[in-house]
Amino acid sequence: MSRMFLRHAIVLTIDENDTYYPDGCIVVENGHIVYVGSDAQHPAIKNEDEVVDLHGKLVMPGFINTHIHSHSPLFRNFGEDVSLQTWLNAIMWPAESYLTEEQAYYAALHTCIESIASGVTTFADQFYFTAAVANAVEKSGIRAVLCASIFENGESDRGQTVQAAADFIASWKNKNLLIMPGLGPHAPYSVSAEQWRSVVELSHSYDVLIHTHISETEEENKAFDAKYAVSPTQWLEKLGVFERRTLAAHCIHLSDEDIAILKKNDVHVSYNPVSNLKLVSGIMPYARLIAGGVQISLGTDGAQSNNTLDLLRDLKIGVLIQKQQERNPAFFPVSDAIRLVTIAGAQALGLGELIGSLKAGKQADLIALDIQQPHLQPLHTDSVKMLYTALVYCATGKDVSDTMVQGRWLMRDKKILSLDAPSILKRTNDISLLLRRQAGLAMQ
C-alpha cells in the first residue's frame, strides 16, 4: 500500500515533551501516522509512494473545537448589542423557529467549510435536526461529535426531545467512525429533572458523551438557586449526570464547591472566551479551575454569538483576558494554550488516544500553516516556545493552508476539496436572508 510523505515542514508534535522538528517529515499510511521525525531519518521512499514538499509550512495536529452550534452561520450578525437572555428570547429562538431540516443541513455544510478553512479537524456540536447535520458532516469528511439537543418543551419533529436524541444515536452509533453521536441537553434551566434522568440512562446504554451548558450567566444561577436552593452544578450532580462523561460549556459563575464537583467527577469544561465577552456573560475563572484540577479545552460557541468560528483567533483573546484577570503577565504560558486547542480538546471528547498530537499510531488529523506571511516573520525555528508564541499571538485561522482528516486532504493550498464551497455559501446566504425576513427582524 502506498504511503504519503509530508516532507521539509516545521513539525510540532504537541507531545508530552514538546518534541518538534525544524526540518520534519510525517509519513501517513491507511489514514494513520506511521512516522514522525526528522526528514533526514525518514523511511525509504518507494516508487508508489506520494511525496509532498511542505517547505515553508508548519505542520501540527488539527484544531479541536469543543463547543459549537452547527446551524449558527445562518444567524451570523443577527443579534448585536443585547444581553444573553434578550438575545435568546427576542432574537435567536424566534428566528430559529423557522429553521427547516434542509436549511439545517446547508448550515452544517457551511460550518464544516468554515472549520476546515481555519484548521479545525474535529468539532463538538450541540444542535437539533441532528441526522441532517450528520449527513452534512459525513459529506465534508471532517470529524465531529454530534450531540442532539434536548429542550424541556422541545418538538419531536424538530429533533428536540429525548426520544429524537435516542433515535439519532441508535441510527449513527458506529455508522461512521468519524461521526460520534452524543446527547446535548441544552442546560439545567431548560431541561427537566425527568429528562436529565433519561439522558443519564441513555448515555449509559449507548456509552456516549453528554454535552451541555452550565452557569453561563449570573441571572441563570440566581433563578436556579431561588427555585432549587442549589447551583446548577450541584443539581446535576444530585441527578447523577456527572456519573457519565460530560462536557460542560461556559462554566463562568462557579463556587469553590462547584469546581470541586467538576474535578471529582472528571467533567471537562469548554472555555468560550469570545462569545462570553460578546454577550457580557462574564469571564470563566480559568485560574481557579486549573488550580482545582479541572480539565479545560477551547470552543468558539456559535457564529451567531462570536461571530466567527476561528478557534486560533479566539485562543489569543482567551489567553490575554485571563492574564489581565489575574494581573499576571506570566500566567497562561503558550505551551498550555496550544494544548487547549489540540490534545486537551481530544481528551475532552474521549479521543486522546486517536488524535490531538502527532505520534506514530495516531490517526492523521493534521494541518499546515503558511509561515511565509509577514506577520509570522521572523520565525525562529531553534525554539519551540517561540514557535508556540507565533501560533498563539501572531497566527489566525486564515494562515491555515492545508487540512487533513484521517489521511484525507480536505483542503490543499486553501482550496476546499471535499465540498463545493462557493455554491454552499451562496445557498446559506439566501437562507439567512429568508430567515431574517420570516422572523421580522429589522432590515437595516
C-alpha positions as a printed Julia matrix, in Angstrom:
444×3 Matrix{Float64}:
   0.0    0.0    0.0
   1.31   3.45  -0.92
   2.29   5.96   1.69
   2.27   9.75   1.75
   5.46  11.53   2.77
   4.98  15.09   4.06
   8.49  16.49   3.89
  10.54  19.53   4.9
   7.94  21.15   7.15
   8.43  22.5   10.63
   6.64  19.79  12.62
   5.12  20.43  16.06
   4.03  17.14  17.62
   2.4   18.62  20.78
   3.52  15.53  22.66
   4.37  15.35  26.37
   7.91  16.59  25.73
   7.09  19.37  23.23
   9.06  17.47  20.61
   9.45  19.34  17.34
  11.44  19.1   14.13
  12.65  22.23  12.27
  13.03  20.08   9.13
  10.49  17.35   9.76
   8.74  14.56   7.95
   5.45  12.77   8.56
   4.57   9.52   6.83
   0.88   8.65   6.5
  -0.45   5.23   5.58
  -4.05   4.0    5.63
  -5.17   7.12   7.46
  -2.62   6.76  10.27
   0.73   8.28  11.08
   3.48   5.67  10.73
   6.46   8.0   11.16
   7.04  11.47  12.55
  10.55  12.79  12.95
  13.49  14.4   11.24
  13.32  14.44   7.46
  16.92  13.22   7.33
  15.88   9.99   9.05
  12.62   9.21   7.25
  11.9    5.68   5.98
  12.94   4.69   2.5
  10.65   6.05  -0.21
   9.26   3.55  -2.71
   8.19   4.26  -6.27
   4.49   4.02  -5.44
   4.72   6.45  -2.5
   3.45  10.02  -2.78
   5.81  12.8   -1.75
   4.5   16.24  -0.76
   7.02  19.03  -0.2
   5.77  21.31   2.59
   8.8   23.59   2.82
   7.7   26.97   4.12
   4.88  25.48   6.17
   4.36  24.46   9.78
   2.55  21.18  10.39
   0.77  20.4   13.64
  -2.26  18.48  14.93
  -5.59  19.77  13.67
  -7.5   22.1   15.97
 -10.35  20.71  18.06
 -13.33  22.98  18.77
 -15.18  21.62  21.8
 -18.3   23.78  21.65
 -20.12  24.83  18.51
 -23.66  25.08  17.14
 -23.71  23.92  13.53
 -26.72  26.0   12.46
 -25.11  29.21  13.64
 -23.7   30.69  10.41
 -27.26  31.3    9.21
 -27.77  33.7   12.12
 -24.41  35.45  11.97
 -24.7   39.16  12.9
 -28.43  38.91  13.7
 -28.38  39.92  17.36
 -25.97  42.64  18.34
 -25.51  44.76  21.47
 -28.04  42.94  23.68
 -27.88  40.74  26.78
 -27.84  36.94  26.56
 -31.46  36.46  27.62
 -32.7   39.18  25.22
 -30.53  37.7   22.5
 -32.01  34.23  23.1
 -35.65  35.06  23.78
 -36.22  38.01  21.43
 -33.91  37.23  18.53
 -32.3   33.8   18.27
 -35.04  31.43  19.36
 -37.77  33.22  17.37
 -35.57  33.21  14.26
 -34.57  29.58  14.79
 -38.24  28.58  14.99
 -38.47  29.0   11.22
 -35.47  26.77  10.53
 -36.18  23.64   8.47
 -34.28  20.37   8.32
 -32.98  21.13   4.84
 -31.77  24.55   5.95
 -30.01  22.96   8.93
 -28.22  20.64   6.52
 -26.83  23.56   4.5
 -25.94  25.44   7.67
 -23.92  22.43   8.83
 -22.14  22.28   5.46
 -21.25  25.95   5.95
 -19.9   25.2    9.44
 -17.79  22.38   8.03
 -16.36  24.67   5.34
 -15.52  27.4    7.84
 -13.97  24.87  10.21
 -11.85  23.15   7.57
 -10.69  26.51   6.22
  -9.44  27.61   9.65
  -7.75  24.33  10.6
 -10.42  22.68  12.73
 -10.39  18.94  12.09
 -12.82  17.98  14.88
 -15.72  19.8   16.5
 -18.29  19.05  19.18
 -21.72  20.22  18.09
 -24.9   20.71  20.09
 -27.95  21.15  17.9
 -31.19  19.54  16.73
 -32.04  18.19  13.24
 -29.02  16.07  14.11
 -29.47  13.47  11.36
 -29.3   16.25   8.75
 -26.19  17.64  10.44
 -24.62  14.17  10.42
 -25.26  13.84   6.68
 -23.52  17.17   6.08
 -20.57  16.26   8.29
 -20.2   12.91   6.56
 -20.11  14.61   3.17
 -17.45  17.07   4.32
 -15.06  14.45   5.71
 -14.48  16.32   8.98
 -14.53  14.56  12.36
 -17.32  15.52  14.78
 -19.1   14.66  18.0
 -22.75  15.46  17.28
 -24.85  15.88  20.4
 -28.59  16.0   19.8
 -30.1   19.0   21.61
 -32.9   18.38  24.1
 -35.29  21.02  25.44
 -37.99  20.65  28.08
 -40.65  21.95  25.68
 -38.93  20.69  22.56
 -40.71  19.42  19.47
 -40.17  15.83  18.38
 -40.41  16.58  14.65
 -37.58  19.09  15.02
 -35.46  16.61  16.94
 -35.52  18.4   20.3
 -36.74  15.6   22.58
 -35.11  12.72  24.44
 -36.72  10.22  22.06
 -35.43  12.07  19.0
 -31.94  12.04  20.51
 -32.22   8.32  21.24
 -33.3    7.63  17.67
 -30.37   9.59  16.29
 -27.85   7.75  18.45
 -29.31   4.37  17.51
 -29.01   5.27  13.81
 -25.48   6.7   13.88
 -23.65   4.78  16.6
 -20.73   3.07  14.81
 -22.12   4.01  11.37
 -19.18   6.26  10.51
 -16.03   6.25  12.63
 -15.57   9.99  12.08
 -19.02  10.8   13.48
 -19.69  10.13  17.15
 -23.27  10.71  18.31
 -23.96  12.11  21.76
 -26.56  13.78  23.94
 -27.0   17.55  24.13
 -29.42  18.52  26.91
 -29.41  22.3   26.47
 -28.9   23.42  30.07
 -30.1   22.75  33.63
 -32.67  25.57  33.35
 -34.15  24.35  30.05
 -34.32  20.59  30.64
 -36.48  18.93  33.32
 -35.17  16.62  36.04
 -37.08  13.73  34.46
 -35.42  14.4   31.09
 -32.0   14.62  32.72
 -32.54  11.19  34.29
 -33.44   9.83  30.86
 -30.3   11.41  29.43
 -28.17   9.66  32.06
 -29.82   6.35  31.26
 -29.31   6.78  27.51
 -25.69   7.85  27.97
 -25.08   4.7   29.97
 -26.87   2.44  27.47
 -25.03   3.76  24.42
 -21.82   4.93  26.15
 -21.96   8.43  24.66
 -20.94  11.91  25.75
 -23.26  14.4   27.45
 -22.66  17.96  26.2
 -24.42  20.83  27.97
 -24.19  24.49  29.07
 -23.6   25.27  32.75
 -23.68  28.6   34.62
 -23.26  30.88  31.64
 -24.8   33.9   33.4
 -25.31  35.19  36.94
 -29.04  35.53  36.24
 -29.26  31.83  35.42
 -27.6   30.92  38.72
 -29.8   33.27  40.78
 -33.0   31.89  39.26
 -31.81  28.35  39.79
 -30.91  28.99  43.42
 -34.32  30.56  44.04
 -36.05  27.51  42.6
 -33.87  24.66  43.9
 -31.65  26.2   46.61
 -28.57  24.75  44.89
 -26.34  25.7   41.99
 -26.85  24.13  38.55
 -23.66  22.1   39.04
 -24.82  20.78  42.41
 -28.25  19.93  40.97
 -26.79  17.97  38.08
 -24.55  16.0   40.43
 -27.56  15.04  42.54
 -29.3   13.78  39.42
 -26.33  11.54  38.64
 -25.43  13.36  35.41
 -21.73  13.53  36.2
 -21.51   9.78  36.6
 -21.38   9.87  32.81
 -18.67  11.5   30.65
 -19.7   15.17  30.5
 -18.51  18.19  28.54
 -19.76  21.46  30.03
 -19.6   24.72  28.09
 -19.03  28.15  29.68
 -18.9   27.39  33.46
 -18.37  31.05  34.26
 -20.14  31.56  37.58
 -18.89  28.72  39.78
 -18.38  28.4   43.51
 -15.45  26.53  45.01
 -17.87  23.7   45.75
 -18.92  23.61  42.09
 -15.3   23.39  40.98
 -14.63  20.56  43.43
 -17.63  18.69  42.0
 -16.35  19.11  38.43
 -12.91  17.83  39.46
 -14.27  14.88  41.44
 -16.39  13.75  38.51
 -13.8   14.46  35.77
 -16.13  16.89  34.0
 -14.39  18.64  31.1
 -15.02  22.36  30.64
 -15.12  24.14  27.27
 -13.85  27.72  27.54
 -15.68  30.08  25.14
 -14.0   33.46  25.67
 -15.19  35.48  22.68
 -18.85  34.5   22.93
 -18.78  35.22  26.67
 -17.23  38.65  26.06
 -19.66  39.45  23.25
 -22.72  38.74  25.39
 -21.07  40.12  28.56
 -21.76  36.84  30.33
 -18.53  37.07  32.3
 -15.01  35.63  32.24
 -14.53  31.99  33.07
 -12.46  31.51  36.28
  -9.66  29.73  34.44
  -7.1   30.07  37.24
  -9.47  28.67  39.87
 -10.48  25.8   37.61
  -6.87  24.9   36.82
  -5.9   25.15  40.49
  -8.85  22.88  41.25
  -7.6   20.27  38.78
 -10.38  20.67  36.2
  -9.52  19.87  32.58
 -10.24  22.66  30.08
 -10.4   22.92  26.29
 -11.5   25.7   23.93
 -14.66  26.35  21.94
 -15.92  29.15  19.75
 -19.61  28.71  20.56
 -21.84  29.55  17.6
 -21.14  32.06  14.87
 -24.27  33.93  15.91
 -22.59  34.99  19.16
 -18.9   35.04  18.27
 -19.22  35.94  15.2
 -16.71  33.63  13.54
 -15.53  30.06  14.05
 -11.81  30.96  14.07
 -10.58  28.95  17.05
  -7.0   30.18  16.79
  -8.1   33.81  16.93
 -10.21  33.02  19.99
  -7.24  31.38  21.66
  -5.26  34.63  21.67
  -8.18  36.58  23.11
  -8.85  33.88  25.69
  -5.25  33.88  26.88
  -5.0   37.67  27.07
  -8.14  38.23  29.11
  -7.02  35.6   31.62
  -3.65  37.31  32.0
  -5.49  40.56  32.64
  -7.91  38.86  35.01
  -5.0   37.54  37.08
  -2.94  40.72  36.64
  -0.04  38.44  35.87
   1.82  38.52  32.51
   3.46  35.18  33.33
   0.11  33.44  33.7
  -1.11  31.07  30.95
   2.1   30.01  29.14
   1.9   29.44  25.4
   2.56  25.7   25.71
  -0.6   25.36  27.81
  -2.53  27.5   25.35
  -1.63  25.32  22.33
  -2.74  22.23  24.22
  -6.19  23.72  24.77
  -6.93  23.51  21.04
  -5.22  20.17  20.4
  -4.65  17.35  22.88
  -6.87  18.81  25.64
  -9.75  19.01  23.15
  -9.14  15.41  22.12
  -9.19  14.29  25.75
 -12.39  16.22  26.42
 -14.1   14.22  23.67
 -12.63  10.88  24.72
 -10.37  10.83  21.64
  -6.97  11.41  23.22
  -5.64   8.05  22.05
  -6.59   8.79  18.44
  -5.93  12.46  17.74
  -4.67  15.7   19.3
  -0.93  15.09  18.86
   1.31  13.78  16.1
   2.57  10.33  17.05
   3.09   7.08  15.18
  -0.1    5.04  15.53
  -2.45   8.0   15.82
  -4.84   8.99  13.08
  -3.55  11.52  10.57
  -5.59  14.58  11.55
  -3.24  17.46  10.85
  -2.96  20.93   9.39
  -0.32  23.06   7.71
   0.07  26.8    8.14
   1.78  29.07   5.64
   4.55  30.64   7.7
   5.85  32.86   4.92
   3.44  35.65   5.88
   4.87  38.99   7.09
   3.0   38.79  10.4
   4.65  35.42  11.15
   8.2   36.5   10.27
  10.89  36.47  11.52
  10.22  32.92  12.74
  12.9   31.41  14.97
  12.95  27.67  14.44
  15.54  26.94  17.13
  12.99  27.5   19.91
   9.76  25.56  20.31
   8.5   28.21  22.72
   8.9   30.89  20.06
   7.02  28.71  17.58
   4.19  28.27  20.07
   4.25  32.02  20.69
   3.9   32.72  16.98
   0.85  30.45  16.84
  -0.86  31.93  19.9
  -0.14  35.62  19.34
   0.56  36.07  15.61
  -1.39  33.46  13.64
  -5.09  33.19  12.87
  -7.14  30.56  11.12
  -6.57  32.4    7.83
  -2.96  31.2    7.89
  -4.02  27.57   7.57
  -3.33  26.37   4.04
  -3.95  22.62   4.27
  -6.26  20.42   6.35
  -6.2   16.62   6.6
  -8.52  14.24   8.46
  -7.72  10.55   8.76
  -5.17  10.85   5.98
  -7.52  12.57   3.52
  -6.89  16.11   2.34
 -10.0   18.23   2.93
  -8.18  21.41   1.91
  -5.0   21.92  -0.14
  -3.4   25.3   -0.72
  -6.55  26.98   0.67
  -8.91  25.19  -1.72
 -11.66  23.11  -0.09
 -11.63  19.72  -1.8
 -14.47  17.81  -0.16
 -17.28  20.33  -0.73
 -18.39  22.85  -3.35
 -17.81  25.86  -1.12
 -18.99  28.66  -3.47
 -22.4   27.11  -4.15
 -22.96  26.2   -0.49
 -22.09  29.7    0.71
 -24.45  31.22  -1.85
 -27.21  28.9   -0.62
 -26.68  29.74   3.05
 -26.66  33.45   2.26
 -30.09  33.11   0.63
 -31.41  31.01   3.53
 -30.14  33.51   6.11
 -31.89  36.39   4.38
 -35.13  34.41   4.23
 -35.0   33.53   7.93
 -34.34  37.13   8.88
 -37.41  38.24   6.93
 -39.57  35.48   8.39
 -38.54  36.43  11.92
 -39.47  40.06  11.29
 -36.03  41.33  12.25
 -35.39  44.9   11.15
 -33.89  45.12   7.66
 -31.44  47.93   8.32
